[in-house]
């Protein structure tokens, strides 16, 4: 009988310690942008989908909207897509 009580107490203590040792920060449930830990908001790269800080050197404005990129290659791919869309819209006119 004592063995069962010790096993139950051990189980409870194990889960209490495990629960307190988790140091994962909690995010609001409606937050779609992951936190950076340094107070800066992350922006999603429209080409590859990775999240990067706002202060990335790879950014440009298109039609008044700022776009952020993880690399020069992604930024150039985005610029090519813009040029292709402009070419298609001119051909349709």
Order of alpha helices (4+ residues) and beta strands (2+ residues): alpha-beta-beta-beta-beta-alpha
